[in-house]
Amino acid sequence: MRKSMMKQKIGLVAGRGTYPALVLQGAKDQGVSLAVAAFEGETDPRVAARGQPTHWLRVGQLGGLIGFFKKTGVGVVIFAGQIAPRRLFDLRPDLRALWILSRLKERNAETLFGAVAKELAQEGIKVLPATTFVEDHLAGVGHLAGPRAVRHLTAEIAFGWPLAKAVARLHIGQSVVVRKGTVMAVEGFDGTDATLKRGGKLAGKEAVAIKVTSPAQDMRFDVPVIGPQTILAAAEGQVGTVVVEAKKTLILQLDEVKKLAMQHKVTIWGQAGKVSS
């Protein structure tokens, strides 16, 4: 982060899971405290309590969110952690949120968060990449965890990677499960973990899951993430390898991921750049 931004008060819009805690710890390690906007029914109270200060909101209270940041002098914000997908379709919006919703032709996570970013920009508040303060947790290239890479992995990636990219480009999902040149499952509204379980059970052993970014991925709001739960879902579905996009995928709780990956014999592999068939 540029020094000029470090001088500004930074806000954190905290969703579910451990991701917001990781951002808070990364900021603390750099001597930065964050003002935390937390959401009822979503944000872990233990995470929210680390905000300096913290403000609780309902999902859809855009005016309240902006008001909190303006009051606390926030000039830049970070979005970390998801909001449950069902909540995006069950909003109780305030007047400001209703205004931007009325102008959207499509209502999904991408369009909603994009509209929020524009509203924040109008108030002089810039949205930083969601990887701010956690760059060290981005996946590297090659073998990352679990047993060494299985045979035929290169061929499986060459087959599945462009398909996963196509699915992501169409805003369907960001993961596919393949085995021996056959697609076993495509991610939809149910999310990555459910896709691993579905696809793995259809494929049996040696299934390979591939998780990518979309060409138009907005890294301010939507960073692919894997963690311990991903390993457990892969193990339940008998998925032998999970391939993630290097430098664009966050690995949460890496030590626990490595432990579970070895225990359940799930290989984690980081793939970089374009894949040729």
Residue, then its C-alpha position, 0 to 999 in steps of 0.5 A: m500500500r502506498k504511504s499516502m494511503m497509510k496516512q488515511k483512516i482505513g475502513l473494513v467492510a467485514g463479512r463472514g468467515t476468517y478472512p476479515a480477521l486475517v485483514l485485521q491482523g495483517a493491518k495490525d502487523q503494519g501498525v494500522s488500525l481499521a474502522v470496522a463496519a460489521f453486519e448482523g447475522e454475518t460478521d463474527p462478533r469476535v472479529a467485529a470487536r477488533g475494530q477501532p471503532t466498530h459499527w453494526l449494520r443490517v445488510g442493505q444499510l448503505g446510507g448507514l455504512i457511508g455515514f459511519f465511514k464519513k463520521t470516522g474520517v475513513g478515506v479508503v476501505i477494504f471489503a473482506g469476507q462474503i455475505a451469504p448469497r441468499r442475503l443479497f436477494d433478501l435485502r432490507p434496503d435503506l433509501r440510498a440502497l433502494w436508489i441504486l437498486s432501482r438503477l440496476k438492470e441485473r442484481n447479483a453480487e458483482t453489480l451490487f458491489g460495483a454500485v456500492a463502490k460508485e456510491l462510495a467514490q461519490e463520497g470521496i471514499k476509495v475501495l482498495p483491493a480485497t488482498t490489501f494487507v494479506e498479499d502474503h497469503l496468496a497462492g504460489v505456483g506449483h505444489l502447495a499442500g498435500p501429497r505430491a501432484v498426481r499423474h496426468l495432472t497436466a492433462e487434466i488442467a489442460f482440459g479443465w482450465p479453459l472450461a472453468k474460465a469459460v464458466a467464470r466468464l459467463h458468470i455461472g461459477q468459478s469451479v469445475v470438477v473433471r476426471k480423465g477428460t470429462v466434466m463431472a460438475v460445474e459450480g453454480f449458486d451452491g458454491t465451491d464446497a458443494t461442487l467439490k462434493r457433487g463432482g467428486k462423488l460422481a467421479g469417484k477417486e482421482a477427481v480434479a477440481i479447478k478454481v479460477t478467476s473470471p476475466a472481469q474479476d473485480m479484486r476489490f470485492d471478489v477474491p477466490v478463497i480456499g481454506p480448511q473447509t475446502i479440504l474437508a469438502a474435497a475429502e468428502g467428495q473424494v476429490g484428489t486434487v484442487v487446482v487454484e489460480a496462483k497469485k489470485t487465490l487466497i489460502l486461509q489458515l495455511d498451516e491447518v490447510k497443509k495438515l488437513a491436506m496431508q491427512h486426507k490426501v488432497t493435493i493443492w496445486g497453484q497454476a499460473g498464467k494461460v494453459s495450453s491444451 
